[in-house]
Amino acid sequence: MHRVRHFVCVVACLACSALAARGAGAQAPAHADAAQLTPQQLPVFDVVSIKPYGPTNLRISIHTNPDGMAVSGMPMHMILREAFGVTNDRLLGEPAWVTTSRYDVEAKVAPDDAPKLKQLTQEQRWAMLLPALEDRCALKFHHETRELTVYALVVAKGGPKLQVSKPADPNANPAPGRSTGSAGMTASENGFTMSGHGVSMALITRWISLVIGSTVVDKTGLTGSYDYSLSFAPDDSMKAEMLPPGSSAGAPPPEAEGPSIFAALQEQLGLKLVAEKAPVDVIVIDHMEQPTAN
């Protein structure tokens, strides 16, 4: 299996988990007040297991369970990124080992707290890992405001080329892989293809943000649900992530043909990424140690 497919497994698993409650088609919390909970008000994981990941492949799996969550094979950098709910450009000062060391994490709440998880978004479940990281990894951090390059997603000249989703027929059987609010990414030697059915611009924007590793702000003004397919070739930074964590040598990923994601957005979806400077809240890691034994 080519490394490009391994990389897509990583991105797709992360995005599906992190976006499950962020885009169109996601269920709202059982109580609206749950969405306003601060990290201090969230339930606390009663048991957290953090173990080094043994296999050498790049596969990552994420499972949401009734009483918690389980992650396998994830680099600590990605665990931090999802726990803080930020993009790569907003996470600074990490020690080098967080990008090369991968872990299995299993976290469960006490039985009395399990019903509370039904009210939480995926973002909030990830945020519940922060106290465990503070305890097990001696994590210390602070917030700063820094001026970063961010990207505004706008409608390109000529208008959007997204297809507005039609209301689902309640009497029809849904086609495989075509559930409303679904999104994903596939890859081959020729590049990546992102696609979605019945998704919001918030979900599309977040996918783009994950792929380019920078903050993307939706300024399209588009408020509907859309079907789309976007094919593009990875740039050098994406290729770097295709290599196994910690590797500095070896054959490079296969060359892919096609437009960059910037060109593809304009040509295929009628959208455009415009770089601009903006003050952004970032997370600065002051101290972090490799997790203590369970």
C-alpha positions as CSV (number, residue, x, y, z in Angstrom):
1,M,0.0,0.0,0.0
2,H,1.4,3.4,-1.0
3,R,2.1,5.9,1.7
4,V,-0.3,8.3,0.2
5,R,-3.2,6.0,1.1
6,H,-1.8,5.6,4.6
7,F,-1.8,9.4,5.0
8,V,-5.4,9.6,3.8
9,C,-6.4,7.1,6.5
10,V,-4.9,9.4,9.1
11,V,-6.6,12.5,7.8
12,A,-9.9,10.8,7.2
13,C,-10.1,9.2,10.6
14,L,-9.2,12.4,12.3
15,A,-11.6,14.5,10.3
16,C,-14.5,12.1,10.7
17,S,-14.1,12.1,14.5
18,A,-13.4,15.8,14.9
19,L,-16.1,16.9,12.5
20,A,-18.9,14.5,13.6
21,A,-20.6,17.3,15.5
22,R,-19.5,20.3,13.6
23,G,-21.2,20.1,10.2
24,A,-24.5,19.6,8.5
25,G,-26.3,16.4,9.5
26,A,-24.7,16.2,12.9
27,Q,-27.1,15.8,15.8
28,A,-27.4,18.7,18.2
29,P,-26.6,18.0,21.9
30,A,-29.6,16.7,23.9
31,H,-29.6,19.9,25.8
32,A,-28.6,23.2,24.2
33,D,-26.8,24.2,27.5
34,A,-24.3,21.3,27.0
35,A,-22.7,23.2,24.1
36,Q,-21.8,26.1,26.4
37,L,-20.0,24.0,29.0
38,T,-16.5,25.1,29.9
39,P,-13.7,22.6,30.1
40,Q,-14.0,22.8,33.9
41,Q,-17.7,21.8,33.7
42,L,-17.2,18.8,31.5
43,P,-17.4,15.2,33.0
44,V,-14.0,13.8,34.0
45,F,-12.6,10.5,32.6
46,D,-12.5,8.1,35.5
47,V,-9.9,5.8,33.9
48,V,-7.4,6.7,31.2
49,S,-4.9,4.3,29.6
50,I,-2.1,5.8,27.5
51,K,0.3,3.2,26.0
52,P,2.9,3.4,23.2
53,Y,1.7,2.1,19.9
54,G,3.6,-1.0,18.8
55,P,3.0,-1.5,15.0
56,T,5.0,0.4,12.4
57,N,2.1,1.1,10.0
58,L,0.5,4.5,9.8
59,R,-3.1,3.3,10.5
60,I,-5.0,5.4,13.0
61,S,-8.4,4.4,14.4
62,I,-10.8,6.4,16.6
63,H,-13.9,5.0,18.3
64,T,-16.5,6.8,20.3
65,N,-18.0,4.6,22.9
66,P,-21.1,5.1,25.2
67,D,-18.7,5.5,28.2
68,G,-15.8,7.2,26.5
69,M,-13.5,7.0,23.5
70,A,-10.6,4.8,22.2
71,V,-7.8,5.9,19.9
72,S,-5.1,3.7,18.4
73,G,-1.9,4.7,16.7
74,M,-2.2,8.4,16.9
75,P,0.9,10.7,17.2
76,M,0.8,12.8,20.4
77,H,0.8,15.9,18.2
78,M,-2.6,14.9,16.7
79,I,-4.0,14.1,20.2
80,L,-3.0,17.5,21.4
81,R,-4.4,19.2,18.3
82,E,-7.8,17.5,18.7
83,A,-7.9,18.0,22.5
84,F,-7.3,21.7,22.1
85,G,-9.5,21.9,19.0
86,V,-7.0,23.9,16.9
87,T,-5.2,23.6,13.6
88,N,-1.5,22.9,13.3
89,D,-0.6,26.5,13.0
90,R,-2.1,27.3,16.3
91,L,-0.2,24.8,18.4
92,L,3.3,26.0,19.2
93,G,6.3,25.0,21.3
94,E,5.8,21.2,21.3
95,P,8.7,19.0,22.2
96,A,10.1,17.0,19.2
97,W,8.9,13.6,20.6
98,V,5.2,14.5,20.1
99,T,5.5,14.2,16.3
100,T,7.4,10.9,16.4
101,S,5.8,9.0,19.3
102,R,2.4,7.3,18.7
103,Y,0.0,6.1,21.3
104,D,-3.1,4.0,22.1
105,V,-5.5,5.9,24.4
106,E,-8.6,4.5,26.1
107,A,-10.6,6.8,28.3
108,K,-13.8,5.9,30.2
109,V,-16.0,7.8,32.6
110,A,-17.6,6.4,35.7
111,P,-20.9,4.6,35.1
112,D,-22.9,7.5,36.6
113,D,-21.4,9.9,34.1
114,A,-22.0,7.8,31.0
115,P,-25.4,9.3,30.2
116,K,-23.9,12.8,30.2
117,L,-21.7,11.9,27.2
118,K,-24.8,11.8,25.0
119,Q,-25.2,15.5,25.5
120,L,-21.6,16.4,24.4
121,T,-20.1,17.2,21.0
122,Q,-17.0,15.3,19.7
123,E,-15.0,18.5,20.4
124,Q,-16.0,18.3,24.1
125,R,-15.1,14.7,24.4
126,W,-11.7,15.4,23.0
127,A,-11.4,18.4,25.5
128,M,-12.0,15.9,28.3
129,L,-8.5,14.4,27.6
130,L,-6.7,17.6,28.6
131,P,-6.8,16.9,32.4
132,A,-5.4,13.5,31.7
133,L,-2.6,14.9,29.7
134,E,-1.9,17.5,32.4
135,D,-1.7,14.6,34.9
136,R,0.1,11.9,32.9
137,C,2.4,14.1,30.7
138,A,2.9,17.1,33.1
139,L,1.4,19.3,30.4
140,K,1.6,23.0,30.9
141,F,0.5,25.6,28.4
142,H,-0.7,29.1,28.0
143,H,-2.7,31.2,25.4
144,E,-1.2,34.0,23.4
145,T,-2.5,36.1,20.6
146,R,-0.2,36.2,17.6
147,E,-0.6,37.5,14.1
148,L,-0.7,34.6,11.7
149,T,-1.4,34.0,8.1
150,V,-5.0,32.7,7.8
151,Y,-7.1,32.0,4.8
152,A,-10.5,33.4,4.0
153,L,-12.6,31.0,1.9
154,V,-14.6,33.2,-0.5
155,V,-16.7,32.7,-3.6
156,A,-14.5,33.1,-6.8
157,K,-15.4,35.1,-9.8
158,G,-18.1,33.4,-11.7
159,G,-19.9,32.1,-8.6
160,P,-19.9,28.8,-6.7
161,K,-20.0,25.5,-8.5
162,L,-21.2,23.5,-5.5
163,Q,-24.3,21.4,-6.1
164,V,-27.1,22.2,-3.7
165,S,-28.3,19.0,-2.0
166,K,-31.9,17.9,-2.6
167,P,-34.0,17.0,0.3
168,A,-33.8,13.3,1.0
169,D,-36.8,11.1,0.0
170,P,-38.0,9.7,3.3
171,N,-39.4,6.6,1.4
172,A,-36.1,5.9,-0.5
173,N,-33.3,3.7,0.7
174,P,-30.1,5.7,1.0
175,A,-27.3,4.8,-1.4
176,P,-24.2,3.2,0.3
177,G,-21.8,5.9,1.4
178,R,-24.3,8.7,0.6
179,S,-25.9,9.5,4.0
180,T,-26.7,13.2,4.5
181,G,-23.9,15.1,6.2
182,S,-21.2,12.6,5.2
183,A,-17.8,13.6,4.0
184,G,-14.6,11.7,3.3
185,M,-11.3,11.6,1.3
186,T,-9.7,9.0,-0.9
187,A,-6.4,8.9,-2.6
188,S,-4.4,7.2,-5.3
189,E,-1.1,7.7,-7.0
190,N,-2.8,10.5,-8.9
191,G,-3.7,12.6,-5.9
192,F,-6.5,13.2,-3.3
193,T,-10.2,13.5,-3.7
194,M,-12.4,15.1,-1.0
195,S,-16.1,14.6,-1.3
196,G,-19.3,15.2,0.6
197,H,-23.0,14.8,0.5
198,G,-25.4,17.2,2.1
199,V,-22.7,19.0,4.1
200,S,-22.5,22.6,5.3
201,M,-19.7,25.1,4.5
202,A,-18.5,24.8,8.1
203,L,-17.7,21.1,7.4
204,I,-16.1,21.9,4.0
205,T,-14.1,24.7,5.6
206,R,-12.8,22.4,8.4
207,W,-11.7,19.7,5.9
208,I,-9.7,22.3,3.9
209,S,-8.2,23.6,7.1
210,L,-7.1,20.1,8.1
211,V,-5.5,19.4,4.7
212,I,-3.5,22.7,4.4
213,G,-2.7,22.8,8.1
214,S,-3.7,26.4,8.6
215,T,-6.7,28.3,9.9
216,V,-9.5,28.8,7.3
217,V,-12.4,31.1,7.9
218,D,-15.6,30.7,5.9
219,K,-16.5,34.0,4.2
220,T,-18.5,32.6,1.4
221,G,-21.9,33.6,2.8
222,L,-23.2,30.2,1.6
223,T,-25.7,28.7,4.1
224,G,-27.1,25.6,2.4
225,S,-26.2,22.0,2.3
226,Y,-24.1,20.9,-0.6
227,D,-22.8,17.9,-2.6
228,Y,-19.2,18.3,-3.8
229,S,-16.1,16.5,-5.1
230,L,-12.6,18.1,-5.1
231,S,-9.6,16.4,-6.7
232,F,-6.1,17.8,-6.2
233,A,-2.4,16.9,-5.9
234,P,-0.6,17.1,-2.5
235,D,2.0,19.8,-2.0
236,D,5.4,19.3,-0.3
237,S,4.1,19.8,3.2
238,M,1.4,17.2,2.7
239,K,4.0,14.8,1.3
240,A,6.1,15.3,4.4
241,E,3.3,14.0,6.5
242,M,3.0,10.9,4.4
243,L,6.3,9.7,5.7
244,P,6.3,7.5,8.7
245,P,6.7,9.5,12.0
246,G,10.4,10.1,12.8
247,S,11.7,8.9,9.4
248,S,14.3,11.1,7.7
249,A,15.1,8.9,4.8
250,G,13.5,6.4,2.4
251,A,11.8,6.7,-0.9
252,P,9.6,9.8,-1.3
253,P,5.9,9.5,-1.8
254,P,4.9,9.0,-5.5
255,E,4.5,12.1,-7.5
256,A,0.9,13.0,-8.1
257,E,-0.4,14.9,-11.0
258,G,-3.1,17.6,-10.9
259,P,-3.8,21.0,-9.6
260,S,-3.0,22.2,-6.1
261,I,-5.8,22.4,-3.6
262,F,-5.8,26.2,-4.1
263,A,-6.3,25.9,-7.9
264,A,-8.7,23.0,-7.6
265,L,-11.0,24.9,-5.3
266,Q,-11.4,27.7,-7.8
267,E,-11.6,25.5,-10.9
268,Q,-13.9,22.8,-9.5
269,L,-15.9,24.4,-6.7
270,G,-15.9,28.1,-7.7
271,L,-14.3,29.0,-4.3
272,K,-11.0,30.7,-3.5
273,L,-8.6,30.9,-0.6
274,V,-7.3,34.4,0.1
275,A,-4.3,34.7,2.5
276,E,-4.5,37.5,5.1
277,K,-2.9,38.4,8.4
278,A,-5.1,38.3,11.5
279,P,-4.6,38.1,15.3
280,V,-5.2,34.5,16.3
281,D,-5.4,32.8,19.7
282,V,-2.7,30.1,19.8
283,I,-1.7,27.5,22.3
284,V,1.9,27.6,23.5
285,I,3.2,24.4,25.1
286,D,5.5,25.4,28.1
287,H,6.3,21.9,29.3
288,M,5.4,18.3,28.4
289,E,6.9,14.9,29.2
290,Q,6.3,11.5,27.7
291,P,3.3,9.9,29.4
292,T,4.0,8.0,32.6
293,A,3.2,4.3,32.7
294,N,-0.3,3.2,33.4
